[in-house]
Amino acid sequence: MDFSSLETWGYLAIAFFSFGGSMLIVATAGVFAYLGHINLTYALIIAIIFNFLGDNFLFYLGRYNKKDIQKYLIKHKRKLAITRLLMKKYGVLAIFIQKFIYGVKTLIPIVMALSKYDFKKFVIYNFFASIVFVLTVGLASYYSSDAIIAAFNYLKSKPYLAPLALIVIGGAIWQYLKRVEKK
C-alpha cells in the first residue's frame, strides 16, 4: 500500500470525516471520483459505513455517558430545543433529516439516546439514513462535477470573487438557518 498516494489518504480522509458526519468530504469524494483519483463505489461504501458508525457512537455516548455529555450540551440549549422540535414534528424522519442539517446532525443521536429511544430501532433507521445521505450527496456531486469544476476554474481566474462568494453563501445559509430556527 502506497501511503503517499491521494487514493490512500483520500479513503482515510473519507473514513475519518464521515465518522463525524461531514457533508463536504462526501461531496469532495464525488468530485475526486469523477476526476478518476478514487473509486466512486469504494468511496461511497466507506462513507456510508463510517457515517453509520459515527451516529451510533454518538447515540452510545448519549445513552451511557449522560453525566459527561450534559456539561457540553448546556452551551447548546437553543440547538437542543430545535432538535427536540424536529424529533417531535418528524419522528423517525428526523434521523434522515438531521444528516443534512449542519449543527443539528450531532445532537439528534445524543438527544434520542437521552430520551430513551430504542437503540435497535435507531441502528436500523440510521443505517438507511446513512445510505440515503451519502448516496444523495456523493452522487449529486459526482454528476454535477463538470459544473463544480467550472465554478472552481472561474474562481481561480478571478481570485477576488472567492471570498465574496463565500461571504454571500455563508450569509445566505446563516439567514436561512435563522428563519428555520424562528419557526
Secondary structure as a PSIPRED ss2 file (coil, helix, strand):
# PSIPRED VFORMAT (PSIPRED V4.0)

   1 M C   1.000  0.000  0.000
   2 D C   1.000  0.000  0.000
   3 F C   1.000  0.000  0.000
   4 S C   1.000  0.000  0.000
   5 S C   1.000  0.000  0.000
   6 L H   0.000  1.000  0.000
   7 E H   0.000  1.000  0.000
   8 T H   0.000  1.000  0.000
   9 W H   0.000  1.000  0.000
  10 G H   0.000  1.000  0.000
  11 Y H   0.000  1.000  0.000
  12 L H   0.000  1.000  0.000
  13 A H   0.000  1.000  0.000
  14 I H   0.000  1.000  0.000
  15 A H   0.000  1.000  0.000
  16 F H   0.000  1.000  0.000
  17 F H   0.000  1.000  0.000
  18 S H   0.000  1.000  0.000
  19 F H   0.000  1.000  0.000
  20 G C   1.000  0.000  0.000
  21 G C   1.000  0.000  0.000
  22 S C   1.000  0.000  0.000
  23 M H   0.000  1.000  0.000
  24 L H   0.000  1.000  0.000
  25 I H   0.000  1.000  0.000
  26 V H   0.000  1.000  0.000
  27 A H   0.000  1.000  0.000
  28 T H   0.000  1.000  0.000
  29 A H   0.000  1.000  0.000
  30 G H   0.000  1.000  0.000
  31 V H   0.000  1.000  0.000
  32 F H   0.000  1.000  0.000
  33 A H   0.000  1.000  0.000
  34 Y H   0.000  1.000  0.000
  35 L C   1.000  0.000  0.000
  36 G C   1.000  0.000  0.000
  37 H C   1.000  0.000  0.000
  38 I C   1.000  0.000  0.000
  39 N C   1.000  0.000  0.000
  40 L H   0.000  1.000  0.000
  41 T H   0.000  1.000  0.000
  42 Y H   0.000  1.000  0.000
  43 A H   0.000  1.000  0.000
  44 L H   0.000  1.000  0.000
  45 I H   0.000  1.000  0.000
  46 I H   0.000  1.000  0.000
  47 A H   0.000  1.000  0.000
  48 I H   0.000  1.000  0.000
  49 I H   0.000  1.000  0.000
  50 F H   0.000  1.000  0.000
  51 N H   0.000  1.000  0.000
  52 F H   0.000  1.000  0.000
  53 L H   0.000  1.000  0.000
  54 G H   0.000  1.000  0.000
  55 D H   0.000  1.000  0.000
  56 N H   0.000  1.000  0.000
  57 F H   0.000  1.000  0.000
  58 L H   0.000  1.000  0.000
  59 F H   0.000  1.000  0.000
  60 Y H   0.000  1.000  0.000
  61 L H   0.000  1.000  0.000
  62 G H   0.000  1.000  0.000
  63 R H   0.000  1.000  0.000
  64 Y H   0.000  1.000  0.000
  65 N C   1.000  0.000  0.000
  66 K H   0.000  1.000  0.000
  67 K H   0.000  1.000  0.000
  68 D H   0.000  1.000  0.000
  69 I H   0.000  1.000  0.000
  70 Q H   0.000  1.000  0.000
  71 K H   0.000  1.000  0.000
  72 Y H   0.000  1.000  0.000
  73 L H   0.000  1.000  0.000
  74 I H   0.000  1.000  0.000
  75 K H   0.000  1.000  0.000
  76 H H   0.000  1.000  0.000
  77 K H   0.000  1.000  0.000
  78 R H   0.000  1.000  0.000
  79 K H   0.000  1.000  0.000
  80 L H   0.000  1.000  0.000
  81 A H   0.000  1.000  0.000
  82 I H   0.000  1.000  0.000
  83 T H   0.000  1.000  0.000
  84 R H   0.000  1.000  0.000
  85 L H   0.000  1.000  0.000
  86 L H   0.000  1.000  0.000
  87 M H   0.000  1.000  0.000
  88 K H   0.000  1.000  0.000
  89 K H   0.000  1.000  0.000
  90 Y H   0.000  1.000  0.000
  91 G C   1.000  0.000  0.000
  92 V C   1.000  0.000  0.000
  93 L H   0.000  1.000  0.000
  94 A H   0.000  1.000  0.000
  95 I H   0.000  1.000  0.000
  96 F H   0.000  1.000  0.000
  97 I H   0.000  1.000  0.000
  98 Q H   0.000  1.000  0.000
  99 K H   0.000  1.000  0.000
 100 F H   0.000  1.000  0.000
 101 I C   1.000  0.000  0.000
 102 Y C   1.000  0.000  0.000
 103 G C   1.000  0.000  0.000
 104 V C   1.000  0.000  0.000
 105 K C   1.000  0.000  0.000
 106 T C   1.000  0.000  0.000
 107 L H   0.000  1.000  0.000
 108 I H   0.000  1.000  0.000
 109 P H   0.000  1.000  0.000
 110 I H   0.000  1.000  0.000
 111 V H   0.000  1.000  0.000
 112 M H   0.000  1.000  0.000
 113 A H   0.000  1.000  0.000
 114 L H   0.000  1.000  0.000
 115 S C   1.000  0.000  0.000
 116 K C   1.000  0.000  0.000
 117 Y C   1.000  0.000  0.000
 118 D C   1.000  0.000  0.000
 119 F H   0.000  1.000  0.000
 120 K H   0.000  1.000  0.000
 121 K H   0.000  1.000  0.000
 122 F H   0.000  1.000  0.000
 123 V H   0.000  1.000  0.000
 124 I H   0.000  1.000  0.000
 125 Y H   0.000  1.000  0.000
 126 N H   0.000  1.000  0.000
 127 F H   0.000  1.000  0.000
 128 F H   0.000  1.000  0.000
 129 A H   0.000  1.000  0.000
 130 S H   0.000  1.000  0.000
 131 I H   0.000  1.000  0.000
 132 V H   0.000  1.000  0.000
 133 F H   0.000  1.000  0.000
 134 V H   0.000  1.000  0.000
 135 L H   0.000  1.000  0.000
 136 T H   0.000  1.000  0.000
 137 V H   0.000  1.000  0.000
 138 G H   0.000  1.000  0.000
 139 L H   0.000  1.000  0.000
 140 A H   0.000  1.000  0.000
 141 S H   0.000  1.000  0.000
 142 Y H   0.000  1.000  0.000
 143 Y H   0.000  1.000  0.000
 144 S C   1.000  0.000  0.000
 145 S H   0.000  1.000  0.000
 146 D H   0.000  1.000  0.000
 147 A H   0.000  1.000  0.000
 148 I H   0.000  1.000  0.000
 149 I H   0.000  1.000  0.000
 150 A H   0.000  1.000  0.000
 151 A H   0.000  1.000  0.000
 152 F H   0.000  1.000  0.000
 153 N H   0.000  1.000  0.000
 154 Y H   0.000  1.000  0.000
 155 L H   0.000  1.000  0.000
 156 K H   0.000  1.000  0.000
 157 S H   0.000  1.000  0.000
 158 K C   1.000  0.000  0.000
 159 P C   1.000  0.000  0.000
 160 Y C   1.000  0.000  0.000
 161 L H   0.000  1.000  0.000
 162 A H   0.000  1.000  0.000
 163 P H   0.000  1.000  0.000
 164 L H   0.000  1.000  0.000
 165 A H   0.000  1.000  0.000
 166 L H   0.000  1.000  0.000
 167 I H   0.000  1.000  0.000
 168 V H   0.000  1.000  0.000
 169 I H   0.000  1.000  0.000
 170 G H   0.000  1.000  0.000
 171 G H   0.000  1.000  0.000
 172 A H   0.000  1.000  0.000
 173 I H   0.000  1.000  0.000
 174 W H   0.000  1.000  0.000
 175 Q H   0.000  1.000  0.000
 176 Y H   0.000  1.000  0.000
 177 L H   0.000  1.000  0.000
 178 K H   0.000  1.000  0.000
 179 R H   0.000  1.000  0.000
 180 V H   0.000  1.000  0.000
 181 E H   0.000  1.000  0.000
 182 K H   0.000  1.000  0.000
 183 K C   1.000  0.000  0.000
